[in-house]
Amino acid sequence: MLNLNSTIDLNFKQFLRWWRKELDFLIPEKIKQIINDGQGVIIINSRDNQLSISYYNSGQEEHLITLDRGDKAVNLQNLYERDERLAKASVILRLSGQDAIQKELSLPAAAKENLVQVISYELNRYTPFNLEQVYFSVKQLSAKDESGQIRVMMILTTRELLDALYDDIKVLGLTPSYVDYAGSPNEFNDLESGYNLLPDSLKNNKANIPQLVHGSLGVLTFILILLVFAMPVFFEYQSVNELSLKATALEKDAKKVKAMQSSIDAAIDETNQLIKAKSASPDLVEILNTLSALLKDDTTLSYVQYSEGHLQIQGESPAASALLATLEASDIFANARFASPVTQDRVSTLERFQITVDIAKSEGEIHE
């Protein structure tokens, strides 16, 4: 059954190593060869007081030479000169079962964070040696089981033996970067995640340079991939912001244009109203000309008023009643009527009249 209360184990270094392996295919092979200071591995096997030296690369191991330990007359400089691959290879000293021992231990899961220190305190209980007599390293074999224990492999060799082997190898012109055990060898393709019996005091600092280069390239590749995904988003974000600013500016301009359009529409409506009002009846000049043409010379006007489509005239005429028919016969006059009773002037014997007549709408207004 799945235990949801279990603690998630996050190993950042392990994650970075996995990430570097996954991204390793992105680096061109020529660049790998330039930056890789260890294109292969020189393996020194110690057995029966002899050193067997071989070269390993791309899954193939090639035996180079077998030497007696302590033979100071032998130097591998000539071998280096004949094979330039060796100058770029890492050196691993591999101890035999005569030189090292391994022991499987079961420890509490809490000891995982500091395995070396925990085993250092209990070393004399697990082995017949004390800490000053040996070099040891620890390799975890499995994760925490149901009982809360972890299984680890302890690999151990005596300081006297390893120091002597190291000195013999240095005489040959070689400097080991790793020391492991033949019964539990490290993987050549992933030495960084393996174990190393070589103490810090004997490690060659130059061996860390390839690791630093690989680590830097891994981090750089990770950053570049992040940028590949992040930069388009960033540029899209900038584009959206720019478009938003432009849209805001256009919206302001649109509001101004809309306000101007409203003002123009209002002016057009007002103009149309004026045109309609003006075209609703004939011009005053036309009214007066028509009135002058209709009235005979014996008819005189003393008062003319035009207001709101109505024309009112006052004057004298021999036959005032005949004026109504005369005005009605016109196209621009309609509904002619007396506004007051007709009277007769005693002196001139002419009839005084006051007539109101409507002004007919123009043809344009009628057609609308």
MILO-816056 format. One record per residue (C-alpha): residue in three letters; x, y, z. Coordinates in nm, 2 decimals. Example, Ala and Ser with C-alpha at 12.3 -4.5 7.8 and 13.67 -1.06 7.14 Angstrom:
<sites>
SITE   baro       px       py       pz
SITE    ALA     1.23    -0.45     0.78
SITE    SER     1.37    -0.11     0.71
</sites>
This chain:
<sites>
SITE   baro       px       py       pz
SITE    MET     0.00     0.00     0.00
SITE    LEU     0.12     0.35    -0.09
SITE    ASN     0.25     0.53     0.22
SITE    LEU     0.16     0.90     0.18
SITE    ASN     0.34     1.00     0.50
SITE    SER     0.68     0.90     0.36
SITE    THR     0.94     1.18     0.32
SITE    ILE     1.04     1.27    -0.03
SITE    ASP     1.41     1.23    -0.08
SITE    LEU     1.55     1.52    -0.28
SITE    ASN     1.92     1.49    -0.37
SITE    PHE     2.02     1.81    -0.55
SITE    LYS     2.37     1.68    -0.66
SITE    GLN     2.22     1.36    -0.79
SITE    PHE     1.96     1.56    -0.98
SITE    LEU     2.23     1.78    -1.14
SITE    ARG     2.43     1.47    -1.24
SITE    TRP     2.12     1.33    -1.40
SITE    TRP     2.04     1.66    -1.57
SITE    ARG     2.40     1.68    -1.71
SITE    LYS     2.37     1.33    -1.86
SITE    GLU     2.03     1.41    -2.02
SITE    LEU     2.17     1.72    -2.17
SITE    ASP     2.50     1.57    -2.27
SITE    PHE     2.37     1.49    -2.62
SITE    LEU     2.32     1.86    -2.69
SITE    ILE     2.69     1.93    -2.68
SITE    PRO     2.87     1.86    -3.02
SITE    GLU     3.12     1.57    -3.01
SITE    LYS     3.41     1.80    -3.12
SITE    ILE     3.34     2.04    -2.84
SITE    LYS     3.33     1.75    -2.59
SITE    GLN     3.67     1.63    -2.71
SITE    ILE     3.81     1.98    -2.66
SITE    ILE     3.68     2.04    -2.31
SITE    ASN     3.71     1.68    -2.19
SITE    ASP     4.05     1.64    -2.02
SITE    GLY     3.99     1.27    -1.96
SITE    GLN     3.88     1.11    -2.29
SITE    GLY     3.97     0.77    -2.14
SITE    VAL     4.08     0.61    -1.82
SITE    ILE     4.41     0.46    -1.72
SITE    ILE     4.34     0.16    -1.49
SITE    ILE     4.62     0.04    -1.26
SITE    ASN     4.54    -0.30    -1.11
SITE    SER     4.74    -0.40    -0.81
SITE    ARG     4.79    -0.78    -0.77
SITE    ASP     5.06    -1.01    -0.65
SITE    ASN     5.31    -0.72    -0.60
SITE    GLN     5.27    -0.62    -0.96
SITE    LEU     5.10    -0.33    -1.13
SITE    SER     4.90    -0.41    -1.45
SITE    ILE     4.83    -0.09    -1.65
SITE    SER     4.55    -0.07    -1.91
SITE    TYR     4.37     0.20    -2.10
SITE    TYR     3.98     0.21    -2.11
SITE    ASN     3.78     0.41    -2.35
SITE    SER     3.43     0.38    -2.51
SITE    GLY     3.36     0.04    -2.35
SITE    GLN     3.69    -0.12    -2.46
SITE    GLU     3.99    -0.19    -2.24
SITE    GLU     4.34    -0.22    -2.39
SITE    HIS     4.63    -0.37    -2.18
SITE    LEU     4.94    -0.15    -2.19
SITE    ILE     5.21    -0.29    -1.96
SITE    THR     5.27    -0.49    -1.65
SITE    LEU     5.54    -0.38    -1.40
SITE    ASP     5.69    -0.49    -1.07
SITE    ARG     5.62    -0.27    -0.78
SITE    GLY     5.91    -0.06    -0.67
SITE    ASP     6.09    -0.08    -1.00
SITE    LYS     6.23     0.27    -1.00
SITE    ALA     6.41     0.21    -1.33
SITE    VAL     6.08     0.22    -1.52
SITE    ASN     5.92     0.54    -1.63
SITE    LEU     5.61     0.57    -1.84
SITE    GLN     5.73     0.89    -2.01
SITE    ASN     5.81     0.71    -2.33
SITE    LEU     5.46     0.54    -2.33
SITE    TYR     5.31     0.89    -2.29
SITE    GLU     5.51     1.02    -2.59
SITE    ARG     5.39     0.73    -2.81
SITE    ASP     5.02     0.76    -2.72
SITE    GLU     4.89     1.11    -2.67
SITE    ARG     4.56     0.97    -2.54
SITE    LEU     4.72     0.89    -2.21
SITE    ALA     4.80     1.25    -2.13
SITE    LYS     4.43     1.33    -2.12
SITE    ALA     4.32     1.03    -1.93
SITE    SER     4.22     1.00    -1.57
SITE    VAL     4.41     0.76    -1.35
SITE    ILE     4.23     0.50    -1.14
SITE    LEU     4.41     0.27    -0.89
SITE    ARG     4.20    -0.05    -0.85
SITE    LEU     4.27    -0.25    -0.54
SITE    SER     4.24    -0.63    -0.54
SITE    GLY     4.09    -0.85    -0.27
SITE    GLN     4.43    -0.88    -0.11
SITE    ASP     4.46    -0.50    -0.06
SITE    ALA     4.10    -0.40     0.04
SITE    ILE     3.79    -0.54     0.20
SITE    GLN     3.42    -0.46     0.17
SITE    LYS     3.14    -0.50     0.42
SITE    GLU     2.77    -0.45     0.39
SITE    LEU     2.61    -0.26     0.67
SITE    SER     2.25    -0.17     0.77
SITE    LEU     2.22     0.17     0.93
SITE    PRO     1.93     0.39     1.04
SITE    ALA     1.79     0.61     0.77
SITE    ALA     1.88     0.92     0.98
SITE    ALA     2.25     0.83     0.92
SITE    LYS     2.22     0.89     0.55
SITE    GLU     2.29     1.26     0.58
SITE    ASN     2.64     1.19     0.72
SITE    LEU     2.74     0.84     0.65
SITE    VAL     3.11     0.89     0.67
SITE    GLN     3.10     1.05     1.01
SITE    VAL     2.86     0.79     1.15
SITE    ILE     3.08     0.50     1.04
SITE    SER     3.39     0.68     1.17
SITE    TYR     3.25     0.67     1.52
SITE    GLU     3.16     0.30     1.49
SITE    LEU     3.46     0.18     1.28
SITE    ASN     3.62    -0.02     1.56
SITE    ARG     3.29    -0.20     1.61
SITE    TYR     3.25    -0.30     1.24
SITE    THR     3.62    -0.38     1.17
SITE    PRO     3.94    -0.47     1.37
SITE    PHE     4.09    -0.14     1.28
SITE    ASN     4.07     0.21     1.42
SITE    LEU     4.03     0.53     1.22
SITE    GLU     4.40     0.62     1.23
SITE    GLN     4.49     0.29     1.06
SITE    VAL     4.27     0.29     0.75
SITE    TYR     4.12     0.48     0.46
SITE    PHE     3.76     0.40     0.39
SITE    SER     3.47     0.51     0.18
SITE    VAL     3.09     0.44     0.18
SITE    LYS     2.86     0.36    -0.11
SITE    GLN     2.48     0.35    -0.05
SITE    LEU     2.32     0.04    -0.19
SITE    SER     1.95     0.11    -0.16
SITE    ALA     1.69     0.35    -0.03
SITE    LYS     1.51     0.34     0.30
SITE    ASP     1.31     0.02     0.36
SITE    GLU     1.00    -0.03     0.56
SITE    SER     1.19    -0.07     0.88
SITE    GLY     1.35     0.27     0.84
SITE    GLN     1.70     0.12     0.76
SITE    ILE     1.93     0.18     0.47
SITE    ARG     2.19    -0.06     0.32
SITE    VAL     2.54     0.07     0.26
SITE    MET     2.87    -0.08     0.14
SITE    MET     3.19     0.01     0.33
SITE    ILE     3.51    -0.03     0.13
SITE    LEU     3.83    -0.02     0.34
SITE    THR     4.21    -0.04     0.30
SITE    THR     4.50     0.02     0.53
SITE    ARG     4.68     0.35     0.52
SITE    GLU     5.02     0.18     0.51
SITE    LEU     4.92    -0.02     0.20
SITE    LEU     4.76     0.26     0.01
SITE    ASP     5.03     0.51     0.08
SITE    ALA     5.30     0.26    -0.04
SITE    LEU     5.10     0.20    -0.36
SITE    TYR     5.05     0.57    -0.42
SITE    ASP     5.43     0.63    -0.39
SITE    ASP     5.51     0.34    -0.63
SITE    ILE     5.27     0.48    -0.89
SITE    LYS     5.41     0.84    -0.85
SITE    VAL     5.75     0.70    -0.93
SITE    LEU     5.61     0.58    -1.26
SITE    GLY     5.50     0.94    -1.34
SITE    LEU     5.13     0.87    -1.28
SITE    THR     4.90     1.05    -1.03
SITE    PRO     4.58     0.86    -0.94
SITE    SER     4.26     1.06    -0.92
SITE    TYR     4.05     0.77    -0.79
SITE    VAL     4.11     0.46    -0.59
SITE    ASP     3.84     0.19    -0.59
SITE    TYR     3.80    -0.18    -0.52
SITE    ALA     3.79    -0.45    -0.79
SITE    GLY     3.50    -0.63    -0.60
SITE    SER     3.29    -0.32    -0.63
SITE    PRO     3.43    -0.10    -0.91
SITE    ASN     3.31     0.24    -1.01
SITE    GLU     3.14     0.31    -1.34
SITE    PHE     3.38     0.49    -1.57
SITE    ASN     3.10     0.70    -1.73
SITE    ASP     2.99     0.83    -1.39
SITE    LEU     3.29     0.85    -1.16
SITE    GLU     3.16     1.16    -0.98
SITE    SER     2.87     0.96    -0.83
SITE    GLY     3.10     0.68    -0.72
SITE    TYR     3.31     0.64    -0.42
SITE    ASN     3.68     0.72    -0.38
SITE    LEU     3.92     0.56    -0.13
SITE    LEU     4.19     0.82    -0.21
SITE    PRO     4.22     1.07     0.08
SITE    ASP     4.19     1.45     0.02
SITE    SER     4.56     1.49     0.11
SITE    LEU     4.66     1.27    -0.19
SITE    LYS     4.41     1.39    -0.44
SITE    ASN     4.53     1.58    -0.75
SITE    ASN     4.35     1.91    -0.76
SITE    LYS     4.38     1.92    -1.14
SITE    ALA     4.15     1.62    -1.16
SITE    ASN     3.87     1.84    -1.05
SITE    ILE     3.90     2.07    -1.35
SITE    PRO     3.71     1.84    -1.59
SITE    GLN     3.44     1.80    -1.33
SITE    LEU     3.42     2.18    -1.29
SITE    VAL     3.41     2.22    -1.67
SITE    HIS     3.14     1.96    -1.71
SITE    GLY     2.94     2.11    -1.42
SITE    SER     2.97     2.46    -1.56
SITE    LEU     2.86     2.34    -1.90
SITE    GLY     2.57     2.16    -1.75
SITE    VAL     2.46     2.47    -1.56
SITE    LEU     2.51     2.68    -1.87
SITE    THR     2.31     2.44    -2.08
SITE    PHE     2.03     2.44    -1.82
SITE    ILE     2.03     2.83    -1.82
SITE    LEU     2.02     2.84    -2.20
SITE    ILE     1.73     2.60    -2.21
SITE    LEU     1.55     2.81    -1.95
SITE    LEU     1.62     3.11    -2.17
SITE    VAL     1.49     2.93    -2.48
SITE    PHE     1.15     2.89    -2.30
SITE    ALA     1.16     3.21    -2.10
SITE    MET     1.27     3.46    -2.37
SITE    PRO     0.97     3.41    -2.60
SITE    VAL     0.74     3.45    -2.30
SITE    PHE     0.92     3.77    -2.21
SITE    PHE     0.91     3.91    -2.56
SITE    GLU     0.54     3.82    -2.58
SITE    TYR     0.48     4.00    -2.25
SITE    GLN     0.66     4.31    -2.38
SITE    SER     0.46     4.30    -2.71
SITE    VAL     0.14     4.27    -2.51
SITE    ASN     0.24     4.57    -2.30
SITE    GLU     0.33     4.77    -2.61
SITE    LEU     0.00     4.68    -2.78
SITE    SER    -0.19     4.76    -2.46
SITE    LEU    -0.03     5.11    -2.45
SITE    LYS    -0.11     5.16    -2.82
SITE    ALA    -0.46     5.04    -2.76
SITE    THR    -0.50     5.29    -2.47
SITE    ALA    -0.37     5.57    -2.69
SITE    LEU    -0.60     5.47    -2.98
SITE    GLU    -0.89     5.45    -2.74
SITE    LYS    -0.83     5.80    -2.63
SITE    ASP    -0.81     5.92    -2.99
SITE    ALA    -1.12     5.72    -3.07
SITE    LYS    -1.30     5.90    -2.79
SITE    LYS    -1.19     6.24    -2.92
SITE    VAL    -1.30     6.14    -3.27
SITE    LYS    -1.63     6.02    -3.14
SITE    ALA    -1.68     6.35    -2.95
SITE    MET    -1.60     6.54    -3.27
SITE    GLN    -1.83     6.32    -3.47
SITE    SER    -2.11     6.39    -3.22
SITE    SER    -2.04     6.77    -3.25
SITE    ILE    -2.05     6.73    -3.63
SITE    ASP    -2.37     6.53    -3.62
SITE    ALA    -2.53     6.79    -3.39
SITE    ALA    -2.42     7.07    -3.63
SITE    ILE    -2.56     6.87    -3.93
SITE    ASP    -2.89     6.81    -3.75
SITE    GLU    -2.92     7.18    -3.66
SITE    THR    -2.84     7.28    -4.02
SITE    ASN    -3.10     7.03    -4.15
SITE    GLN    -3.35     7.18    -3.92
SITE    LEU    -3.27     7.53    -4.04
SITE    ILE    -3.29     7.41    -4.40
SITE    LYS    -3.62     7.24    -4.33
SITE    ALA    -3.75     7.55    -4.16
SITE    LYS    -3.65     7.76    -4.45
SITE    SER    -3.78     7.53    -4.72
SITE    ALA    -4.11     7.49    -4.54
SITE    SER    -4.24     7.81    -4.70
SITE    PRO    -4.14     8.04    -4.99
SITE    ASP    -3.89     8.32    -4.94
SITE    LEU    -4.03     8.65    -4.82
SITE    VAL    -3.92     8.81    -5.14
SITE    GLU    -4.11     8.56    -5.34
SITE    ILE    -4.42     8.62    -5.12
SITE    LEU    -4.40     8.99    -5.18
SITE    ASN    -4.35     8.96    -5.55
SITE    THR    -4.64     8.72    -5.58
SITE    LEU    -4.86     8.94    -5.37
SITE    SER    -4.76     9.25    -5.58
SITE    ALA    -4.84     9.06    -5.90
SITE    LEU    -5.18     8.95    -5.78
SITE    LEU    -5.31     9.28    -5.65
SITE    LYS    -5.44     9.53    -5.91
SITE    ASP    -5.33     9.89    -5.92
SITE    ASP    -5.66    10.00    -5.76
SITE    THR    -5.57     9.81    -5.44
SITE    THR    -5.33     9.96    -5.19
SITE    LEU    -5.17     9.80    -4.89
SITE    SER    -5.10     9.99    -4.57
SITE    TYR    -4.98     9.70    -4.35
SITE    VAL    -4.81     9.37    -4.42
SITE    GLN    -4.70     9.12    -4.16
SITE    TYR    -4.55     8.77    -4.20
SITE    SER    -4.52     8.53    -3.90
SITE    GLU    -4.51     8.16    -3.85
SITE    GLY    -4.65     8.07    -4.20
SITE    HIS    -4.93     8.33    -4.19
SITE    LEU    -4.94     8.65    -4.39
SITE    GLN    -5.16     8.94    -4.27
SITE    ILE    -5.24     9.24    -4.50
SITE    GLN    -5.44     9.56    -4.45
SITE    GLY    -5.54     9.81    -4.72
SITE    GLU    -5.82     9.95    -4.94
SITE    SER    -5.97     9.81    -5.25
SITE    PRO    -6.29     9.87    -5.46
SITE    ALA    -6.40     9.51    -5.41
SITE    ALA    -6.23     9.36    -5.10
SITE    SER    -6.43     9.03    -5.13
SITE    ALA    -6.28     8.96    -5.47
SITE    LEU    -5.93     8.96    -5.31
SITE    LEU    -6.00     8.63    -5.14
SITE    ALA    -6.05     8.44    -5.46
SITE    THR    -5.75     8.62    -5.62
SITE    LEU    -5.52     8.51    -5.33
SITE    GLU    -5.66     8.15    -5.33
SITE    ALA    -5.57     8.12    -5.69
SITE    SER    -5.20     8.15    -5.61
SITE    ASP    -4.98     7.84    -5.55
SITE    ILE    -4.83     7.99    -5.23
SITE    PHE    -5.14     8.13    -5.07
SITE    ALA    -5.42     7.92    -4.91
SITE    ASN    -5.71     7.96    -4.68
SITE    ALA    -5.76     8.33    -4.74
SITE    ARG    -6.00     8.49    -4.49
SITE    PHE    -6.10     8.83    -4.34
SITE    ALA    -5.95     8.89    -4.00
SITE    SER    -6.20     9.17    -3.93
SITE    PRO    -6.52     9.31    -4.09
SITE    VAL    -6.48     9.51    -4.41
SITE    THR    -6.56     9.88    -4.38
SITE    GLN    -6.60    10.16    -4.63
SITE    ASP    -6.41    10.48    -4.64
SITE    ARG    -6.65    10.77    -4.66
SITE    VAL    -6.41    10.99    -4.84
SITE    SER    -6.26    10.75    -5.10
SITE    THR    -6.56    10.52    -5.10
SITE    LEU    -6.31    10.23    -5.10
SITE    GLU    -6.35     9.92    -4.88
SITE    ARG    -6.10     9.88    -4.60
SITE    PHE    -6.00     9.52    -4.54
SITE    GLN    -5.78     9.30    -4.31
SITE    ILE    -5.70     8.96    -4.46
SITE    THR    -5.51     8.67    -4.32
SITE    VAL    -5.38     8.40    -4.56
SITE    ASP    -5.17     8.09    -4.49
SITE    ILE    -4.85     8.03    -4.68
SITE    ALA    -4.85     7.70    -4.85
SITE    LYS    -4.55     7.46    -4.80
SITE    SER    -4.29     7.44    -5.07
SITE    GLU    -4.27     7.15    -5.31
SITE    GLY    -3.95     7.03    -5.15
SITE    GLU    -4.12     7.00    -4.81
SITE    ILE    -4.42     6.82    -4.97
SITE    HIS    -4.19     6.57    -5.15
SITE    GLU    -4.01     6.49    -4.82
</sites>
